[in-house]
Amino acid sequence: MLHADTTAAADALQLQLLRSMSGEQRMLLAFEMSFFAHELAKDGIRREHPDWPETLVKRELLRIAFLPAALPSWIP
């Protein structure tokens, strides 16, 4: 599948590299990408709310990811 921001050659190389990885390597890559996405999202929340403590930043990340409304008060 050709990505809009990638040349056909780069896309083919990426596919070749992914196929050459073991299942464990692909899983670790997925975890790393997920962690990176969470950190980017938290950075965005911090930019929008620089006065918020880390607990509120984490709560907002959970709300954005899972709920259309505010998180229940029992979630720390």
C-alpha positions as protocol buffer text, in pm:
chain_id: "A"
residue {
  index: 1
  type: MET
  ca { x: 0 y: 0 z: 0 }
}
residue {
  index: 2
  type: LEU
  ca { x: 155 y: 331 z: -110 }
}
residue {
  index: 3
  type: HIS
  ca { x: 145 y: 604 z: 153 }
}
residue {
  index: 4
  type: ALA
  ca { x: 62 y: 954 z: 36 }
}
residue {
  index: 5
  type: ASP
  ca { x: 383 y: 1100 z: 177 }
}
residue {
  index: 6
  type: THR
  ca { x: 615 y: 821 z: 62 }
}
residue {
  index: 7
  type: THR
  ca { x: 767 y: 729 z: -274 }
}
residue {
  index: 8
  type: ALA
  ca { x: 696 y: 385 z: -416 }
}
residue {
  index: 9
  type: ALA
  ca { x: 1060 y: 283 z: -359 }
}
residue {
  index: 10
  type: ALA
  ca { x: 1055 y: 394 z: 6 }
}
residue {
  index: 11
  type: ASP
  ca { x: 720 y: 221 z: 59 }
}
residue {
  index: 12
  type: ALA
  ca { x: 856 y: -104 z: -90 }
}
residue {
  index: 13
  type: LEU
  ca { x: 1167 y: -85 z: 130 }
}
residue {
  index: 14
  type: GLN
  ca { x: 954 y: -28 z: 442 }
}
residue {
  index: 15
  type: LEU
  ca { x: 739 y: -329 z: 355 }
}
residue {
  index: 16
  type: GLN
  ca { x: 1048 y: -542 z: 295 }
}
residue {
  index: 17
  type: LEU
  ca { x: 1194 y: -438 z: 632 }
}
residue {
  index: 18
  type: LEU
  ca { x: 870 y: -509 z: 816 }
}
residue {
  index: 19
  type: ARG
  ca { x: 839 y: -852 z: 655 }
}
residue {
  index: 20
  type: SER
  ca { x: 1197 y: -936 z: 753 }
}
residue {
  index: 21
  type: MET
  ca { x: 1126 y: -864 z: 1121 }
}
residue {
  index: 22
  type: SER
  ca { x: 1030 y: -1134 z: 1366 }
}
residue {
  index: 23
  type: GLY
  ca { x: 692 y: -1121 z: 1536 }
}
residue {
  index: 24
  type: GLU
  ca { x: 860 y: -1004 z: 1854 }
}
residue {
  index: 25
  type: GLN
  ca { x: 1039 y: -723 z: 1669 }
}
residue {
  index: 26
  type: ARG
  ca { x: 713 y: -609 z: 1506 }
}
residue {
  index: 27
  type: MET
  ca { x: 538 y: -615 z: 1844 }
}
residue {
  index: 28
  type: LEU
  ca { x: 815 y: -409 z: 2006 }
}
residue {
  index: 29
  type: LEU
  ca { x: 795 y: -160 z: 1718 }
}
residue {
  index: 30
  type: ALA
  ca { x: 419 y: -134 z: 1766 }
}
residue {
  index: 31
  type: PHE
  ca { x: 467 y: -67 z: 2140 }
}
residue {
  index: 32
  type: GLU
  ca { x: 731 y: 198 z: 2067 }
}
residue {
  index: 33
  type: MET
  ca { x: 505 y: 368 z: 1812 }
}
residue {
  index: 34
  type: SER
  ca { x: 215 y: 362 z: 2057 }
}
residue {
  index: 35
  type: PHE
  ca { x: 430 y: 512 z: 2334 }
}
residue {
  index: 36
  type: PHE
  ca { x: 553 y: 782 z: 2094 }
}
residue {
  index: 37
  type: ALA
  ca { x: 194 y: 868 z: 1992 }
}
residue {
  index: 38
  type: HIS
  ca { x: 90 y: 895 z: 2358 }
}
residue {
  index: 39
  type: GLU
  ca { x: 384 y: 1125 z: 2433 }
}
residue {
  index: 40
  type: LEU
  ca { x: 296 y: 1347 z: 2135 }
}
residue {
  index: 41
  type: ALA
  ca { x: -64 y: 1367 z: 2252 }
}
residue {
  index: 42
  type: LYS
  ca { x: 42 y: 1452 z: 2607 }
}
residue {
  index: 43
  type: ASP
  ca { x: 274 y: 1723 z: 2474 }
}
residue {
  index: 44
  type: GLY
  ca { x: -19 y: 1873 z: 2286 }
}
residue {
  index: 45
  type: ILE
  ca { x: -234 y: 1871 z: 2599 }
}
residue {
  index: 46
  type: ARG
  ca { x: 48 y: 2035 z: 2796 }
}
residue {
  index: 47
  type: ARG
  ca { x: 78 y: 2310 z: 2531 }
}
residue {
  index: 48
  type: GLU
  ca { x: -297 y: 2376 z: 2554 }
}
residue {
  index: 49
  type: HIS
  ca { x: -296 y: 2364 z: 2936 }
}
residue {
  index: 50
  type: PRO
  ca { x: 50 y: 2459 z: 3065 }
}
residue {
  index: 51
  type: ASP
  ca { x: -81 y: 2507 z: 3418 }
}
residue {
  index: 52
  type: TRP
  ca { x: -219 y: 2152 z: 3450 }
}
residue {
  index: 53
  type: PRO
  ca { x: -39 y: 1901 z: 3674 }
}
residue {
  index: 54
  type: GLU
  ca { x: 66 y: 1570 z: 3518 }
}
residue {
  index: 55
  type: THR
  ca { x: -234 y: 1389 z: 3669 }
}
residue {
  index: 56
  type: LEU
  ca { x: -475 y: 1612 z: 3474 }
}
residue {
  index: 57
  type: VAL
  ca { x: -273 y: 1569 z: 3156 }
}
residue {
  index: 58
  type: LYS
  ca { x: -299 y: 1189 z: 3191 }
}
residue {
  index: 59
  type: ARG
  ca { x: -673 y: 1209 z: 3267 }
}
residue {
  index: 60
  type: GLU
  ca { x: -729 y: 1420 z: 2957 }
}
residue {
  index: 61
  type: LEU
  ca { x: -533 y: 1174 z: 2744 }
}
residue {
  index: 62
  type: LEU
  ca { x: -757 y: 892 z: 2870 }
}
residue {
  index: 63
  type: ARG
  ca { x: -1068 y: 1098 z: 2807 }
}
residue {
  index: 64
  type: ILE
  ca { x: -966 y: 1181 z: 2452 }
}
residue {
  index: 65
  type: ALA
  ca { x: -878 y: 818 z: 2382 }
}
residue {
  index: 66
  type: PHE
  ca { x: -1179 y: 646 z: 2533 }
}
residue {
  index: 67
  type: LEU
  ca { x: -1466 y: 874 z: 2628 }
}
residue {
  index: 68
  type: PRO
  ca { x: -1665 y: 1150 z: 2461 }
}
residue {
  index: 69
  type: ALA
  ca { x: -1710 y: 1326 z: 2798 }
}
residue {
  index: 70
  type: ALA
  ca { x: -1514 y: 1390 z: 3116 }
}
residue {
  index: 71
  type: LEU
  ca { x: -1368 y: 1093 z: 3300 }
}
residue {
  index: 72
  type: PRO
  ca { x: -1547 y: 970 z: 3613 }
}
residue {
  index: 73
  type: SER
  ca { x: -1413 y: 1123 z: 3933 }
}
residue {
  index: 74
  type: TRP
  ca { x: -1301 y: 784 z: 4067 }
}
residue {
  index: 75
  type: ILE
  ca { x: -1029 y: 757 z: 3800 }
}
residue {
  index: 76
  type: PRO
  ca { x: -713 y: 917 z: 3947 }
}
